[in-house]
Amino acid sequence: MSGSELSSRPVSAAQDSQAAPVVVLAYTGSGASRLRSLLSAFPGLACTTGTGIVPLCDQAMTTWQAVDGRAGSGFSPVALASVRTFSAGLITVILAQEGGGRWCELISAPPAVAGTFAGLYPQARFLTVHRQAGVVVRAVLDENRWGLSGPEFAPFVSAHPASTVAAPASYWAPHCLEHGVECVSELACAIPNQEPD
C-alpha cells in the first residue's frame, strides 16, 4: 500500500476508535525525535520507537500468505486473527509499561509496511514527518561527519560518489514522494524557546 492509499482510507476508519494506534513514518533527518518529544507530552499516549511491531506484522502477514497459498491476493481470516492477537498482546504490554491508553510508534520503514498494519488495524492513524531538503541534508551530514555509510544510504552514495550533498539530497527525495500521507512539517516551529532549523 502506498502512502497515498493510506491517506485515502475512509475517514470513518480513522475515527472508529479514540484508542487506535498512531504510527509515525519517519526517516533519518526527518525530525521525528522532536515529534516524539511533543507527542510524549500528551497524557494517555504511550510513545515508542523501534519496537519492531509494525514491520513484524508485515512479515507475519507475508508468511501467512505463503502458508495459505494467497500470495498477493489478500489475507485469510485466520491470518488476520492470529497476527492481530499477537500484536495486540505486545501493544498491551507496552501500554501497561508506559502507562498510556493509546500506543504511538515512530518507525523508519517503507509505506508498504504501514499498509499491512492499516489492514490489521483500519482505525489506526498514520502520520509522516518531512522537513525541507536542506535541513535533512544538513542533519544527515552532521550525524555522519566521516561520510555516509550503512545500507540506508548505500544506493545514494554509489549514485553520487563525488558529492557529499547530492547523496543525502537524493536520499530525501524518494521519502518525500512516497509518503503521501498527512504531513507534519518543520516541527521546530512548534517547540517553544527554539529557533527553527
N, C-alpha and C positions, 0 to 999 in steps of 0.2 A: 504494500500500500504506500503510495507516495504521500508527501506532506500535503498536497492539495486535496487528496482523497480523504485524509484525516480531517481536514477542516470542512469538508463538505458533508460530514455526517449530520444527520438531523439534529437540530438544536435540542429537541426533546431528549435525545440520547444523552446529551451532556448535562441536562437539567434534572434527570431522574433521581439523583441522589446527592445530597449535600455532603455525604461521606465518601464520595467516589475518589479514587486515586487521582493525583495530579502528577503528570510526567513532563519534565522539562528536558527538551532535547538541546544539547549544548555541544560545543567543540572547543578545542584549545584556543584560548584567547577571546572567547565569546563574552566573558564577563559573568559566567554562571556562578562563580563564588560570591559575587556581590548580590546576585539574585537570591542565592541560598541564605545569605545573611538577612536579607529583607523578609523572606518567607518564614524563616525560623522565628521571627518576632511575632508571627500570628499565633494566638493561642489555639490549641487544638490541632495544629498542623505539625506532623512529625516528619521533618525533612531529613532525607538520607542521600548519600552519594555512593555510587559504586557497589550496591548490594548484589548486582547481577541478576536480580529477579526478572526484569523486563527482557533481557536477552535470553535468559534461561527459559522463559515462557515461549519465546520464538523457537528455540532449539527443541524444546519438548513437543511443540505442535508440529514441527518439521518431522521429528521422529515418529509421532503418531500417524502422520500422513503416509510415511513409508510403510509402517506396520499395517495400517488399514488399507493400503493399496489405493490411496486417494491423492497421490502426489499432484499438487496444483489444482485440485478440484474441491476444496473446502475441507471442513473439519467434521468428524463424526461426533455425535452427542457424547459418546464415551470419552473421546479425547478432550472435548471441552470441559466435561465434568471433572476428569482426572486432573488436568492442568489447573483449572480454577481452584479445586480443593487444595492442591499442593501449594499454589501461590498464595491463596488466602491464609493458609496456616503460617507461612513466612511473614506475610504482612501483619497478621495478628500479633505475632511475637514482637515485631518492630514497634507496633503501636503501644504494646504493653511496656516495652523497654523505654521508649522515647516519651511516653505519656501524652499521646495525642489521639485524636479521633479520626483523623484523615491523613493518609500517607501521601507524601510528596517525594518523588525520586528525581534527582538530576542525573541524566545519563549522557554519555557520548556514544551514540550508536546510530546506524542508518535509520531513516524513517520507516523502512520496511519492518524493522523490529518493533517499533511503536505500533505499526499497523496490526501486527499479530496481537499485541496487548489490547488494542482497541476492539478487536474481535472477541476477546475474552471478557473484557470489561467495557461494554459500549458506553457506559455513563462516565468513564474516565475523561479527564480534561487534559489537553496537550498544549504545551507552550514551547516556543523555541526562542532562544536568545541570539540576537545578532548585534554586531557592532560594525561601525564603519571600517572599511578595508584598512585604512591607515592605522587605526587603533589596534586592529587584530595583528597586523604585520609587526607593529612595534612590540606588542605584548609577546608574540611568538619569538621574536628575536631577543627580547630581554630575558625570556626563560631559557633560551638556547644560545647563550653567548659564544659557544665554541662551534656553532654550526648546527643546523637542523639534523636530527637523527631519529631513528626509530621507524617502525612500519607505517605509522600515520603520515609521516612526511616523505617517505622514500620515493613515491612516484613523482612528487613535485620537485624534489631535489634533483632527480635524474633528468627531468624535463628541462630544468633551468640550472645546470651545474655551475654556471659562472655568475649567477645573480642571487645574492642573499635576500633581495627584496622581492624578486619575481616568484621565487619558490613559495614563500608564505602567502603572497597575494593570490597565486593560483590555487593554493590550499583553501583560501577563504571563499573564492568564487563559487565552487560547486555546493558548498554548505549553504550559502545564501540562496541559491537557486532551488535546491532540493527540499528545503524545509518550508514549504508553502503553507505553514500554519500560523496561528495567531502569534504575532511578533511582540517581544518585549525588547526595546532597543535603548541603548545608551543609558544604562541603569545608574551610572554615576550621578546623573542629574537628580535622581530621586533620593540620594543619600545626603542627609544634612551635613553641613560643615565639610564638604569635599568638593573639590573642583572636578568637573567632568574631564575624562581623559582626552 
